[in-house]
Amino acid sequence: MADVVAQRRTLLPLVLDRVGFDAGGRAILAGIDARIEAAVRTVILGPNGSGKSLLMRICHGLLAPTRGAVRWSGPDARRPGVQAMVFQRPVLLRRSALANVSYALKLAGIGRAARETRARAVLDRVGLAAVAARTARVLSGGEQQRLALARAWALEPQVLFLDEPTASLDPSAAREVEAIIQAIHCAGTKIVMTTHNLGLAKRFADEILFLIDGRIEEAAPADRFFRQPRSAKAGAFLQEELPWS
């Protein structure tokens, strides 16, 4: 237990130092400086095509930046289960809902005796206990997203990255997913989310990183950002005046 507590104390903050990423001969991200702290809910907000998903993949470690550095405060950030990511379109195994969660726990080193108990408990928390034996890929879009969240939540990660988690869902399914994300936050997991949805950002964010044209245009507490943005581009985005938003 002491080791777990020490790990949770040292993994954050996550520091991005002049992070850039080039592809096809052009800079997709440039000069990204950010410090992502524990406890608060961080939303990376911006129009489509601004580089939000790419930045999140770099934070999670799926991609290496072309320039700059990504630095975690703890040595075990790449260990399975310490930090996790859920994509807009969930990547699920051709197995049952229960097996999807159990397999993630196996990769994280959870013993066989505990895996099924923990997997069933988390499926119950996200409202999927009744479909535990059903093949994951035949579930509805909302159920698949809840399953992806359950799989991540079962690992009890310190940090959970969420890439546009409600973008493909109808309003009812989106509300269910939002409630689960809030529950994960309340359970002690740091949430970092991308979205272009102003309503979701207003409901959820404690702090905003406003990303546009591959750069962080503004970083601010959410209440101040939505009340009085300091950059013209942020103001235009909030007024839905950017033509590509």
N, C-alpha and C positions, 0 to 999 in steps of 0.2 A: 504493500500500500504506500509506503514512503516513497518508493521509486516512482509510482504513478503520480503522486502529488508533485514530486520534483519535476517530472516530465511536464506536467501541466503548468507549472510555474515558469518554465524556461522556453517553451516552444515559441511563444509570442513575446514581443512583436515580430511581425514579418516586415522586413525592410526591402524596398525596391530602390535601387541606386542607379539612376540614369539608365534605366532599362530601355533597350531598343530592339526591334525585330525587323529584318529586311526580307523581302520575298519578291522574286521576279524583277530584281533590279530597283525596287523602290522601298522606302521606309514605311512599314505598316504601323509600327509604334516607334516613338522617339522621345527620349528624355523623360521617361516616367520615373518620378520620385514619389514615394509614398511610404507611410509607416502605418501598418495595420495592427491595431492593438486588440487586446482581449476584451471580452464582455459585450461591447457595443456591436450592434448589427450594422455592417458596412454594405452599402449598395453602390455598385459601379453602374452609373446611370449614363445613358447617352443614346443617340439615334442609331438606327441600324447602320452597320458598316463602319462604326467608329473604332472598332478594335477590342470591344469588351470581351468577347469570347476568347480571343487570342491572348489577351492579358491574363485572363483567369487560368488558361492552360499553362502559361508560363509560371504563374504563382504556384499552381499545383505540382508542377514538375514534369508535365507531359511534353513540354517543349523547353529548349534552352534558349535564352535570349541571344540575339546576335551581338548585342553590346550591353554593358552594364552588368549588374549582379543582383541576384535574389538571395537574401540572407535570412534564414530562420534563426531564432535565438536558441533553439535546442538542437542537439546532435542527431535526434532520431526522427526528424520530420519525414523521412522517406520510408520509415518502417510501416508495414501494412497496418492500417487501422488508426494511425495517429492523426492523419488528416485524410479527408475523402472528398470526392466530387460527384455530383449528380448532373447529368446533361439534360438539355432540353428534350431530347428524344432518348429515353433510357436505353442503355445497352444491357440486355437481359439474356441469360443463358437459356438454352432449349431444355429447361427443366421446370419442375414445379415451382410455385412461388416460395414454398418452404425451402426447397433445395437451393434456390438462388441465395437466400439469406444464409443458410447453413454453410454453403461453400465459401462465402466471404469470410465467415467466422473461422472456417478451417484454415484459410490462407493467412489469417491473422494469428494463428497459433492457439485458438481456443480448443480445449479438449472435447472429444466426442461426446462425453456425458453431458456437458453443458451446452453444446451447440443447439440441439433441438429445442431444449427448454427456452433458451434465450431467443431463438428464432421465432418460436410460436408466440412468445410474449410480445415481441415487437410487432408481429403481424396483427396481433389483437389491438395494439395501441393505434395502429393506422387503419383499423377497420377492415382488415383482410383475412381474419381468422377463418371465415367461411369458405374462402377460395384457396386455402393453403396448399391443397393437393392439385389444384388446377395448373395446367401448363402456363407459364408466365406470358408467353407470347400470344395467347388467345384472350388475355384480359383487355379491358377497355383502356383507352389512353390514360384516363385519370387513375385507374387502378394500377397501371404499369408505373406511372410516376410515383404513386404512393408506395409501391413495392420497392422502387429504386431508393426512395427515402428511408424505408424500413431497413433495407440492406445496409445503408450507410449508418443509420442510427444504431443498429445492433452492435456496430464496432465501437460505439461511444467515442467518436473522434474528438479531438480538441478543436479542430477547425473543419468546417464543412463548406465547400465551394458549391454554389448552385448557379447554373448557367441558364437564365431565362426559364425558370422552373414551371411557369404557368402559361407560357406563350402559346402553346398548342392546345390548350384545354378550354372547354366551355365554362361559363361562369360558375356553375355548381361545382364542377370538378376542381376549378381553380380555388374556390373557397376552401374546399377540403384540404388541398395541398398547402394553402397558406396556414391553415390551422395546425397542420403537422409541423411545418417549419417553425412556427412560433413555439410549439411544444418542445422541439429540439433545442431551440434557443433557451427556453426556460430551464431545460435540464442541464445547461452549462456549456453547450457547444457554441463556439464562435461561428457566426454565420457571415459569409461573404457571398453576395448575390449580384449577378448582372441582370439588368432589365432596361427596356426602353419605355416601360409602362409607368406613366407618372402616378396613376392611382396606387399601384402596388408599392412604388417607392415611398409615397407619402404615408401609406399605412404601415410600412415595415421599417424604414430606415431610421437609424440613430445618427449615422453620418453618411455623407454623399461624396463619392469621387466622381465628378462629372467629366466624362471622357468624350472627346470629339476630335476628329481628324488625327487619331492616333496619339493624342496628347491629353494629359490631365489639365483641363481648362480651369477647374475650380475644385477645391476640397474644403468641406465645411460641415458643421453640424446640420442635420437635416432641417430642423426648424428654421434656422437662419437662412439656409439655402433656398427653401421654398418661399420664405417671407421676403427676402431681400438678396437675390443673387448679385454677385459683384462683377460678373463678366457679362458682356453684351450677348455672347452666344448662349450662355446659360439662360439669360432672360428670354431670349427668342425661343429656346427650346421649351421653356415652361409655358410660354404663350402659344406653343405649337405653331410657330412661324417658320421653323426650319423646313425647307421644302423636302428634305430627305428623311424626316423623322416620321 
